[in-house]
Amino acid sequence: MAIVLRRLTEADAELAARMVHALLTELSPEARIERVALEQAARDVLAMDTAFGLLASSEDTPVGLMMLNESATIYAGGRIGTITELYVVPDYRSKRVAPEFMQAAIALGRDRGWGRLEVGAPKQPAWERTLAFYQREGFVEVGPRLKKSI
């Protein structure tokens, strides 16, 4: 089973929204997520020059999505990348799709001069396999991430 990665474009907004919808539904089954709003957000995000979307496919079937954003911090010495969404369809988990995404993210980061790659892991212990994956990939816990809507 060969996994092929490619960059997403604005034309992929519906596909990106579908995958992010699946991710959010899995993380928060009780949440009511509007696909139409996600599609517009995907179109807007994919048009940004500091946002990067990657699609994984197997035999022309989409099997995963990774979204990254570039920002800058003093504590990290300049530019960093943040993984904002990472989703692999359930039948393709543990089939090396996510590690392929990580290799592509690291290569992108090196090309863009990122000093580090960060990710917010989902709530523990419910998603301990996700945390274990990131730790196997070399990520180190630095504390919880909090949010406030504005």
N, C-alpha and C positions, 0 to 999 in steps of 0.2 A: 504494500500500500504506500504509494508515493504521496507526500504532502507537498503542495505547491503554494507558495505565498506570493501575494501581489499587493501593491498599494491600492487602497480604496480611493475613489474620486467622488465628486459631488453626484455623479450619475448612479452611484451605489447607495444613495441615501436610504432608499426603501429597504434594501438588504441589510444595511447596518442597523436600521431601526428595528427590523425583525429580530436580529440577533441580540441586540441590547434589550429588547422587550423580553425575550426568553431568559436572559441573564437576570433581569430585575424580578421577573415572575418567580424564578427559582430562589432568589435571595429573600424575597418578601412576598410569599404567595397571597397574603391578605391585602396587599396594595393594589389599587386600581390604576393601571398605567395606560395612558392613551397613546396608541400607536401613531396617530396622526401628529400629535405633538412631538413624539420622538423622531418622526421622519423629518419634520421641519428643523428640529435641533440637529439632526445628523447632517442635513444639507448645509446648515450654517457652520457647524464645526468642521466638516470636511473641506470647506472653502477657506479656512484659516491657514495661514502659513506657519503657525506654531503647533498645529494639530496633525497627527499622522495616524492613518488607519491602515491596518493590515488585514487581509482576508486569507484564511487557509482553506484550500480546496483539496478534495480527493476525487479523482476522476470527474472533474468539473462540478462536483457537488460541494457547496459551501459547508465547511465543518467547524469553522471557528473565526473569531474576530478579536483583534487587539487594537485598542485605541491608546495613543500616547500623546502627551502634551509637553511642550518645552516651556520652561520658565527659568528664572534666575534667582539665586539666593546667595547671600553673603556667607552663611554658615557652610555651604558646600563649595564655595570658591568660584561661583559663576553659574554657568548654565547647567541645568539638570533636566532629565526626562522623568515624567510621571506616567505610570500605567494607570489609566482611568477606567478602562473596561477590558476584561479578558474573559472570553466565553468560548468554550468548546462544547459542541453538541454531545450529549451523554454517550452515545455509541462510539465516540472517538476519543473519549478520555482514556488515559493510560496507553495511548497509541502514539506518543511522542509529538503530538500537535503543539502543546504548550511549550515544551523545550525548543521547538523550532521557532515559535514566536519570540522566546527569550533571546535566541541567537540573533534573530533579525533586529530586535530592539537594541541589543548591545552594539551591533554593527552600525545601526542608525545613530546611536548615541556617540560612537567614536567619530563618525563622519561629521556630526554636528557640534562636536567639542563638549559634550556633556561630561561633567565630572562624576556623576552618579545617576542611578536609576532608582526611583522610589515607587512604592505601591502601598495602597491601603488594603490590608487583608480584612475579609469579612469577620463578623462577630464570632468569637470563640466561646465554647468549644464546638459549636454546631458545625463549623467549617474548618476543623482541624486538618483535614487532608489538603485543603487549599494552603493553609499556613505551612504545612510540611513541604509542599511542593516548592514554595518560594524559598524556604530555608535550604532545601536541596540545591536550588539554583544559586545559592550564595547570598541571599538577602539576610539581613540581621534585623531583629526587632528593635525599634527605637521608641516605642510607646504607642498609645492609642491615637487615632486621628479623630478629631471632633469636627462638627459642622454647625453652621448657623445660616439659615436662609436670610437673604436681605432683599 
